Amino acid sequence: MLDMVFFFQAEDGIRDAQESRGLGDVYKRQNQGQELTEQESIEIFFAITKLFQSQNFDLRRMIYLTIRELPHQENAAYIITSSLTKDVNAKSDLVRINALRVLPLIVESQYLVQSERYIKNAINDKNNAVACAALISGIHLYPNNSDLVRRWSTEIQEKLNSKVYQTLHHALSLLHET
């Protein structure tokens, strides 16, 4: 596993292509059923958090995919929640959308209160893709955090006036859940 982790430790800056291949290798091995030890997953997780500084969108997607598939460590939940919350507030809509998609799959219930207002604001976003990603986050969060999602009913109902069918569909789906 040490050879997979070495690509994170480039002292001369982030080399996106090399790290993207490395993340792809980790993701591929996970999907082939090769289990990571707890120590390996912790090392990869903390190495990945350093890559949140990259502005390369392809690398960001690989980061989100890999983090989503790593076994969740309770001691690392705060770090990843903070990084994703920062991305939910990014200027780039693509980064915001991807962060909103991953956030409900990773965040622990105790840290969800920090992220709630950002998801709620994203539901009201002018960009329909961001609003859809936030509504989908609500759909994923609802089974374990129904009271939290119910508090968003006003924002969700406002999206019923959308002329974009995808946004309307996700808003109706989430209202149906609540």
C-alpha positions as CSV (number, residue, x, y, z in Angstrom):
1,M,0.0,0.0,0.0
2,L,2.9,2.3,0.6
3,D,3.5,2.6,-3.1
4,M,-0.1,3.9,-3.5
5,V,0.4,6.5,-0.8
6,F,3.6,7.9,-2.2
7,F,1.9,10.0,-4.8
8,F,0.4,12.2,-2.1
9,Q,3.7,13.2,-0.8
10,A,5.0,15.3,-3.6
11,E,7.1,18.1,-2.0
12,D,7.3,20.2,-5.2
13,G,3.5,20.9,-5.3
14,I,0.5,19.1,-6.5
15,R,0.9,17.2,-9.8
16,D,-2.7,16.6,-10.7
17,A,-2.3,14.0,-13.4
18,Q,-0.1,11.7,-11.2
19,E,-2.4,12.1,-8.2
20,S,-5.5,11.6,-10.2
21,R,-4.1,8.3,-11.5
22,G,-3.3,7.3,-7.9
23,L,-6.7,8.1,-6.7
24,G,-8.2,6.2,-9.6
25,D,-6.1,3.2,-8.6
26,V,-7.3,3.4,-5.0
27,Y,-10.9,3.7,-6.2
28,K,-10.5,0.9,-8.7
29,R,-9.1,-1.4,-6.0
30,Q,-11.9,-0.6,-3.6
31,N,-14.5,-1.4,-6.3
32,Q,-12.8,-4.7,-7.1
33,G,-13.3,-5.7,-3.4
34,Q,-9.8,-5.3,-2.2
35,E,-10.2,-4.2,1.4
36,L,-8.0,-1.5,2.9
37,T,-6.7,-1.9,6.4
38,E,-7.7,0.7,8.9
39,Q,-4.2,2.2,8.9
40,E,-4.1,2.4,5.1
41,S,-7.5,4.1,4.9
42,I,-6.4,6.6,7.6
43,E,-3.2,7.4,5.7
44,I,-5.0,7.8,2.4
45,F,-7.7,9.9,4.0
46,F,-5.3,12.4,5.6
47,A,-3.3,12.5,2.4
48,I,-6.4,13.3,0.4
49,T,-7.4,16.2,2.6
50,K,-4.2,17.9,1.5
51,L,-5.5,17.7,-2.1
52,F,-8.5,19.8,-1.3
53,Q,-6.3,22.8,-2.2
54,S,-6.2,21.8,-5.9
55,Q,-8.3,23.8,-8.3
56,N,-8.3,20.9,-10.9
57,F,-12.0,19.8,-11.3
58,D,-11.1,16.3,-12.5
59,L,-8.9,15.8,-9.4
60,R,-11.6,17.1,-7.2
61,R,-14.1,14.6,-8.6
62,M,-11.7,11.8,-7.9
63,I,-11.2,13.1,-4.3
64,Y,-14.9,13.1,-3.7
65,L,-15.3,9.6,-5.2
66,T,-12.5,8.2,-3.1
67,I,-13.6,9.8,0.1
68,R,-17.1,8.5,-0.4
69,E,-15.8,5.0,-0.7
70,L,-13.3,5.0,2.1
71,P,-14.4,3.5,5.4
72,H,-15.5,6.4,7.6
73,Q,-13.3,7.2,10.6
74,E,-15.1,8.9,13.5
75,N,-11.9,10.8,14.4
76,A,-11.7,12.2,10.9
77,A,-15.3,13.2,10.4
78,Y,-14.8,16.7,11.6
79,I,-11.9,17.3,9.1
80,I,-13.9,16.0,6.1
81,T,-17.0,17.9,7.1
82,S,-15.1,21.1,7.4
83,S,-13.5,20.6,3.9
84,L,-16.8,19.8,2.3
85,T,-18.5,22.7,4.0
86,K,-15.8,25.0,2.6
87,D,-16.4,23.5,-0.9
88,V,-20.2,24.0,-0.6
89,N,-19.4,27.7,-0.2
90,A,-16.9,27.8,-3.1
91,K,-17.4,30.3,-6.0
92,S,-17.3,27.5,-8.6
93,D,-20.8,25.9,-9.1
94,L,-19.2,22.6,-10.2
95,V,-17.3,22.4,-6.9
96,R,-20.4,23.3,-4.9
97,I,-22.5,20.7,-6.7
98,N,-20.0,17.9,-6.2
99,A,-19.5,18.7,-2.5
100,L,-23.3,18.8,-2.0
101,R,-23.6,15.3,-3.6
102,V,-21.0,13.8,-1.3
103,L,-21.8,15.6,2.0
104,P,-24.8,13.6,3.0
105,L,-23.0,10.3,2.3
106,I,-20.2,11.2,4.6
107,V,-21.3,13.6,7.3
108,E,-22.0,12.3,10.8
109,S,-25.3,13.4,12.3
110,Q,-23.5,15.3,15.1
111,Y,-21.7,17.5,12.5
112,L,-24.8,17.9,10.3
113,V,-26.0,21.0,12.2
114,Q,-22.9,22.9,11.0
115,S,-23.7,22.1,7.3
116,E,-27.5,22.5,7.5
117,R,-27.6,26.2,6.8
118,Y,-25.3,25.8,3.8
119,I,-27.5,23.1,2.3
120,K,-30.6,25.2,3.0
121,N,-29.0,28.2,1.2
122,A,-28.1,25.9,-1.7
123,I,-31.7,24.9,-2.1
124,N,-32.5,28.6,-2.7
125,D,-29.6,29.1,-5.1
126,K,-30.3,30.7,-8.5
127,N,-28.4,27.9,-10.3
128,N,-30.8,25.0,-10.7
129,A,-28.0,22.4,-10.7
130,V,-26.8,23.6,-7.3
131,A,-30.4,23.6,-6.0
132,C,-31.0,20.1,-7.4
133,A,-27.8,18.8,-5.7
134,A,-29.0,20.3,-2.4
135,L,-32.4,18.7,-2.8
136,I,-30.8,15.4,-3.5
137,S,-28.7,15.8,-0.4
138,G,-31.9,16.3,1.5
139,I,-33.3,13.1,0.0
140,H,-30.2,11.2,1.2
141,L,-30.3,12.8,4.6
142,Y,-34.0,12.3,5.3
143,P,-33.9,8.6,6.5
144,N,-31.6,9.3,9.4
145,N,-32.3,13.1,10.0
146,S,-36.0,13.5,9.2
147,D,-36.5,16.4,11.7
148,L,-33.7,18.4,10.2
149,V,-35.0,18.0,6.6
150,R,-38.5,18.9,7.6
151,R,-37.4,22.3,8.8
152,W,-36.5,23.1,5.1
153,S,-40.1,22.7,3.9
154,T,-40.5,26.4,3.1
155,E,-37.4,26.4,0.9
156,I,-38.4,23.1,-0.7
157,Q,-41.9,24.4,-1.5
158,E,-40.5,27.5,-3.1
159,K,-38.7,25.2,-5.6
160,L,-42.2,23.9,-6.7
161,N,-42.4,27.2,-8.7
162,S,-39.4,26.3,-10.7
163,K,-39.7,26.0,-14.5
164,V,-36.9,23.4,-14.6
165,Y,-38.4,20.0,-14.5
166,Q,-35.5,18.4,-12.8
167,T,-35.6,20.8,-9.9
168,L,-39.4,20.4,-9.6
169,H,-39.0,16.6,-9.6
170,H,-36.4,16.6,-6.8
171,A,-38.5,19.1,-4.8
172,L,-41.6,17.0,-5.1
173,S,-39.6,13.8,-4.2
174,L,-38.3,15.4,-1.1
175,L,-41.7,16.8,-0.1
176,H,-43.2,13.4,-0.6
177,E,-40.6,12.0,1.8
178,T,-41.4,14.5,4.5
